[in-house]
Amino acid sequence: MFGYGVVGQGLHDVLMESSGFHADIARICVKHHNKKRRIPMRYFTFDKKDILDDPSINLVVELIDDAEEAYKIVRAALTGGKNVVSANKKMVAEHLDELIDLQEEHKTSLLYEGAVCGAIPIIRNLEEYYDNELLFSLRGIFNGSTNYILSKMFNENMDYEEALKNAQKLGFAESDPWLDVSGTDANYKLSIIIEHAYGLYIRPEDIFHVGITNINTQDMQFAREKGYRIKLIPYAGRVGEDGLTGFVLPRFLTQDKKLYTVENEYNGVVVEAAFAEKQFFYGKGAGGHPTGSAVLSDISANSFFYAYEYKKRKQKLGLSFTSDVTLEIYFRYRDKKDAGLLDFDEVTESYAGPDYNYIIGRISLQELAGKKKEILEREVSIINTGLKPEKRVS
Ligand SMILES: NC(=O)c1ccc[n+]([C@@H]2O[C@H](COP(=O)([O-])OP(=O)(O)OC[C@H]3O[C@@H](n4cnc5c(N)ncnc54)[C@H](OP(=O)(O)O)[C@@H]3O)[C@@H](O)[C@H]2O)c1
């Protein structure tokens, strides 16, 4: 095992309590020499070679918080003939194409259920249950910290800064929350999901994502008055004949939507399929024990020689990823000079007040992507209204 932090210790607890499955942890590699550990020091090493070069170890469980180092460890393990279980979404999302090739070349396996939505078994379901399904779309709440912050802002009328501090105090957000609040963490997970749902590897930086940093109390008030909630929603879905689009954006949800009910640190995933129709997964997306349980499930699956087959990739669905689509968005701005910041294809509603203005209309995803820097820097917000993305007709 690499790492003995929140997830590493969580896994250890889950493993100790598991009645059905038994595994011996041979060694645990950690980083800091002087940290107090809850189990005897003889289990620990600070040298990764003690694990990677030990021929008696047949499985590496990678649970460290450094994605670059994790990549080196996972690469070395897979090339050296060891199977790997990881919960590192950044590492998996950034290197998935290569990691798939490495598994094939070295006849080794990499499982990473814990990397996407904690205890919700979405990857295994995409691989095994929806393997022959035509999937129209997948969306969800993939990040517990941002969902907790948005829930607090909505239900307790907190502003963003206060809700963030609250989340940090309770351990639902990191001291450096950027990966979560910028939508980057949700984006990594979306990139991994797209591979398993559609067989395409889309690099995280090629998926448009905006997080929750610009959402303010006026946006919350607008949502409240309309009976909506605001959630950060990653989306991937089919457009046109052979197109696939994807993005991460805050979105309004009406009360009849399953994701409306997903509050605080919980996660949810909605799968829309041609034959199975709409299905909803709900559960804890993070935390030592929930994530540890997903990791244990992968360890157990590995003992039965389970490996992802990347079935959708092999089916060669002929899809191409596109941002040539339009979305309907709510664009809120304070300063009148920002009124023309975004070039809408069509405006359906607008409001102008002394310090609160908004425009609702259809806009191309490419236009949003081109203005991302300005959107983030100015006193404005964008929220997807949830209308289905449409292929752009120019
Ligand atoms: N926390 C969650 O709820 C959650 C949920 C899903 C996925 N994940 C993912 O799981 C992974 C672990 O997260 P975490 O929250 O458990 O992190 P964490 O509590 O910060 O623990 C990180 C662990 O990694 C060890 N470490 C860091 N760099 C290392 C290196 N170069 N070599 C060996 N050990 C190293 C640390 O060693 P020391 O003990 O010596 O500091 C520590 O034990 C991350 O990829 C994270 O994204 C976390």
The ligand as a Tripos MOL2 file, in Angstrom:
@<TRIPOS>MOLECULE
LIG
   48    52     1     0     0
SMALL
NO_CHARGES

@<TRIPOS>ATOM
      1 N1        -10.1900   11.8160    1.0720 N.am      1 LIG1
      2 C1        -11.2020   11.3540    0.3500 C.2       1 LIG1
      3 O1        -12.3600   11.3790    0.7740 O.2       1 LIG1
      4 C2        -10.9360   10.8010   -1.0210 C.ar      1 LIG1
      5 C3        -12.0200   10.2910   -1.7710 C.ar      1 LIG1
      6 C4        -11.7780    9.7140   -3.0330 C.ar      1 LIG1
      7 C5        -10.4880    9.6730   -3.5110 C.ar      1 LIG1
      8 N2         -9.4590   10.2100   -2.7730 N.ar      1 LIG1
      9 C6         -8.1070   10.1230   -3.3370 C.3       1 LIG1
     10 O2         -7.3480    9.2160   -2.5450 O.3       1 LIG1
     11 C7         -5.9780    9.6210   -2.5090 C.3       1 LIG1
     12 C8         -5.5260    9.7880   -1.0610 C.3       1 LIG1
     13 O3         -6.2870   10.8170   -0.4600 O.3       1 LIG1
     14 P1         -6.3050   11.0390    1.1240 P.3       1 LIG1
     15 O4         -7.4210   11.9690    1.3940 O.co2     1 LIG1
     16 O5         -6.2480    9.7420    1.8300 O.co2     1 LIG1
     17 O6         -4.9250   11.8380    1.3200 O.3       1 LIG1
     18 P2         -4.2020   12.1980    2.6940 P.3       1 LIG1
     19 O7         -5.1100   11.9820    3.8610 O.co2     1 LIG1
     20 O8         -3.5820   13.5330    2.5060 O.co2     1 LIG1
     21 O9         -3.0450   11.1080    2.8110 O.3       1 LIG1
     22 C9         -2.0460   11.0390    1.8490 C.3       1 LIG1
     23 C10        -1.0830    9.9270    2.1920 C.3       1 LIG1
     24 O10        -0.1540    9.8230    1.1120 O.3       1 LIG1
     25 C11         1.1570    9.7220    1.6650 C.3       1 LIG1
     26 N3          2.1280   10.2190    0.6840 N.ar      1 LIG1
     27 C12         2.1550   11.4350    0.0680 C.ar      1 LIG1
     28 N4          3.1760   11.4770   -0.8070 N.ar      1 LIG1
     29 C13         3.7890   10.2600   -0.7470 C.ar      1 LIG1
     30 C14         4.9010    9.6940   -1.4170 C.ar      1 LIG1
     31 N5          5.5940   10.3790   -2.3320 N.pl3     1 LIG1
     32 N6          5.2360    8.4190   -1.1110 N.ar      1 LIG1
     33 C15         4.5300    7.7150   -0.2010 C.ar      1 LIG1
     34 N7          3.4690    8.1930    0.4770 N.ar      1 LIG1
     35 C16         3.1090    9.4620    0.1790 C.ar      1 LIG1
     36 C17         1.1070   10.5350    2.9410 C.3       1 LIG1
     37 O11         2.1720   10.1350    3.7590 O.3       1 LIG1
     38 P3          2.3360   10.6840    5.2570 P.3       1 LIG1
     39 O12         1.3090    9.9000    6.0610 O.co2     1 LIG1
     40 O13         3.7110   10.3490    5.6240 O.co2     1 LIG1
     41 O14         2.0240   12.1400    5.2080 O.co2     1 LIG1
     42 C18        -0.2670   10.1490    3.4660 C.3       1 LIG1
     43 O15        -0.2110    8.9560    4.2080 O.3       1 LIG1
     44 C19        -5.9130   10.9020   -3.3450 C.3       1 LIG1
     45 O16        -5.5800   10.5750   -4.6560 O.3       1 LIG1
     46 C20        -7.3310   11.4280   -3.3010 C.3       1 LIG1
     47 O17        -7.6550   12.2120   -4.4420 O.3       1 LIG1
     48 C21        -9.6600   10.7570   -1.5520 C.ar      1 LIG1
@<TRIPOS>BOND
     1     1     2 1
     2     2     3 2
     3     2     4 1
     4     4     5 ar
     5     4    48 ar
     6     5     6 ar
     7     6     7 ar
     8     7     8 ar
     9     8     9 1
    10     8    48 ar
    11     9    10 1
    12     9    46 1
    13    10    11 1
    14    11    12 1
    15    11    44 1
    16    12    13 1
    17    13    14 1
    18    14    15 2
    19    14    16 1
    20    14    17 1
    21    17    18 1
    22    18    19 2
    23    18    20 1
    24    18    21 1
    25    21    22 1
    26    22    23 1
    27    23    24 1
    28    23    42 1
    29    24    25 1
    30    25    26 1
    31    25    36 1
    32    26    27 ar
    33    26    35 ar
    34    27    28 ar
    35    28    29 ar
    36    29    30 ar
    37    29    35 ar
    38    30    31 1
    39    30    32 ar
    40    32    33 ar
    41    33    34 ar
    42    34    35 ar
    43    36    37 1
    44    36    42 1
    45    37    38 1
    46    38    39 2
    47    38    40 1
    48    38    41 1
    49    42    43 1
    50    44    45 1
    51    44    46 1
    52    46    47 1
@<TRIPOS>SUBSTRUCTURE
     1 LIG1         1 GROUP 0 **** ****
